[in-house]
Amino acid sequence: MKLNQTPLVGIILLSLVGCTSHQYDAMQTQETAEGENYSIQGNALIVQIQEYQFFPDTKSVMIDCMKRAKSVEKKLGYKGLDFDFVTERNPIGITSCQAIAFLE
């Protein structure tokens, strides 16, 4: 491999790494009128959001995720669900959050 091809190979590898982080894309989700994505899988309510952020701010994504999770909970007629939150940031700048609550 010639030295001038090294940046091209690096860019291709970074692109592939970014594609592997979209783990939530395959979930069958529904969307509310306000744009919140959620699904009910078994006895769990799952709410998810993703944002592109040039400067990473996982805290703001998590706060937004909490608000949206409570909004979906209210719209679906549930009360007092206890959500757990998982956040992830991939190398190309997408920060995602998933809120999970078990339905009783």
C-alpha positions as CSV (number, residue, x, y, z in Angstrom):
1,M,0.0,0.0,0.0
2,K,1.4,3.4,-0.9
3,L,1.7,6.1,1.7
4,N,-0.8,8.4,0.0
5,Q,-3.6,5.8,0.2
6,T,-3.4,5.6,4.0
7,P,-5.8,8.5,4.7
8,L,-8.4,7.0,2.4
9,V,-8.3,3.6,4.1
10,G,-8.6,5.4,7.5
11,I,-11.7,7.3,6.3
12,I,-13.3,4.1,5.1
13,L,-12.6,2.4,8.4
14,L,-14.0,5.2,10.4
15,S,-17.2,5.2,8.2
16,L,-17.7,1.5,8.9
17,V,-17.2,2.0,12.6
18,G,-19.9,4.7,12.7
19,C,-22.3,2.4,10.9
20,T,-22.0,-0.3,13.6
21,S,-23.2,1.9,16.4
22,H,-26.8,2.3,15.1
23,Q,-28.1,-0.5,17.3
24,Y,-31.5,1.0,17.9
25,D,-32.3,1.5,14.2
26,A,-33.5,-2.1,13.8
27,M,-36.1,-1.9,16.5
28,Q,-39.7,-1.7,15.4
29,T,-40.7,1.6,16.8
30,Q,-43.7,3.8,16.8
31,E,-43.6,7.6,16.7
32,T,-45.8,10.0,18.6
33,A,-47.0,13.3,17.0
34,E,-44.2,15.1,18.8
35,G,-41.6,12.8,17.3
36,E,-40.8,10.5,20.3
37,N,-39.8,7.0,19.2
38,Y,-41.0,4.1,21.4
39,S,-41.8,0.5,21.4
40,I,-43.3,-2.1,23.7
41,Q,-41.4,-5.3,23.7
42,G,-42.8,-8.0,25.9
43,N,-43.4,-6.2,29.3
44,A,-41.0,-3.3,28.6
45,L,-41.6,0.2,27.3
46,I,-38.6,1.5,25.4
47,V,-38.2,5.1,24.4
48,Q,-35.2,6.2,22.3
49,I,-33.7,9.3,20.9
50,Q,-30.6,10.1,18.8
51,E,-28.9,13.4,18.2
52,Y,-25.9,14.5,16.2
53,Q,-23.7,16.6,18.4
54,F,-20.5,18.4,17.2
55,F,-19.6,19.0,20.8
56,P,-20.6,15.9,22.9
57,D,-23.1,16.6,25.6
58,T,-24.5,13.3,26.9
59,K,-26.1,15.0,29.9
60,S,-28.4,17.1,27.7
61,V,-29.4,14.1,25.6
62,M,-30.2,12.1,28.8
63,I,-32.3,15.0,30.2
64,D,-34.2,15.2,26.9
65,C,-34.6,11.4,27.0
66,M,-36.1,11.5,30.5
67,K,-38.6,14.2,29.5
68,R,-39.6,12.2,26.4
69,A,-39.9,9.0,28.3
70,K,-42.3,10.6,30.8
71,S,-44.2,12.1,27.9
72,V,-44.7,8.8,26.2
73,E,-45.6,7.2,29.5
74,K,-48.4,9.7,30.0
75,K,-49.7,9.5,26.4
76,L,-49.9,5.7,26.7
77,G,-51.8,5.9,30.0
78,Y,-49.2,4.5,32.3
79,K,-48.3,6.1,35.7
80,G,-45.2,6.1,37.9
81,L,-43.0,3.9,35.7
82,D,-39.4,3.6,36.9
83,F,-37.1,4.2,33.9
84,D,-33.5,3.1,33.5
85,F,-31.3,5.0,31.0
86,V,-28.5,3.9,28.7
87,T,-26.5,6.4,26.7
88,E,-24.0,5.9,23.9
89,R,-21.8,8.1,21.7
90,N,-20.3,6.8,18.5
91,P,-17.2,8.1,16.7
92,I,-19.1,10.2,14.1
93,G,-20.9,12.3,16.7
94,I,-24.3,10.6,17.2
95,T,-25.3,10.5,20.9
96,S,-28.2,8.2,21.7
97,C,-30.2,7.4,24.7
98,Q,-32.6,4.6,25.5
99,A,-35.1,4.7,28.4
100,I,-36.4,1.3,29.5
101,A,-39.3,0.7,32.0
102,F,-40.9,-2.6,32.9
103,L,-44.7,-2.6,32.7
104,E,-46.6,-4.2,35.5
